[in-house]
Amino acid sequence: MATGFNTEFKFNARVYHVQTEDKGLANPTIQTLIYIGGEILDSFKSEYSDLLASPPLDEGALMRRMEDQHKRVVQDIKNAKYDPGAAPELSPEGAVFNDKPFLDAFLEHLEADGATEALELLPIGPLLPVFGTNFKFSVRARCCASGSPILGADVSAKLVSSLRKTYVMASGKTDANGAFSASIDLPPSQPGHCAIVVSCNSSYGNDEISALITT
């Protein structure tokens, strides 16, 4: 199990505590909780089953996903997502980070790049690929700080298998709304773990979403 992230800071007279942790190999999920006054305000979960497809687990890749999720939630709060009447905070003034040393670099990054935009890839609807079916999906690329759509970002959907070679099944660019849609025919059930990984890349950076293929 990877070490977690804990961040506590004040925004618009409210003290937020954000906690991100790995739930363990038996439940390969990254969970982020937002607390105010000891009560849970919101929660976010993402799976990382795809990282278990080729043992051993890549701890570095898991930590990067945890850090990315933690950073996005912190930025959402600073963008006044939970207090629409407040103006977004452009710098982490007054922030207190109480994590282990590996998060020190994350604090420095926020202090230096408080309002820097970064690409965020979001699913439009659930991603539920099933073997032997036609899988239709839609995603949207946006700037995580402002929420503005990203036009012309490169998107690719790959089938990743623990036993076979990875190959691209769809590719293209996002439209004026930052959206991309595709329809792909998935192969019949096969041994090993398989997943669809949708990746997006632009001048704002890159991001990806993955979903295990089920029977």
Secondary structure, DSSP 8 states (H G I E B T S, - for coil): ----EEEEEEETTEEEEEEEEE--TTS-EEEEEEEETTEEEEEEEEE-GGGGSSSS--HHHHHHHHHHHHHHHHHHHHTTTT-TTS---SS-TT-EE-S-GGGHHHHHHHHHSTT---EEEEESS----BTTSEEEEEEEEEETTT--B-TT-EEEEEEEESSS--EEEEEEE--TTSEEEEEEE-----SS-EEEEEEEEETTEEEEEEEE-B-
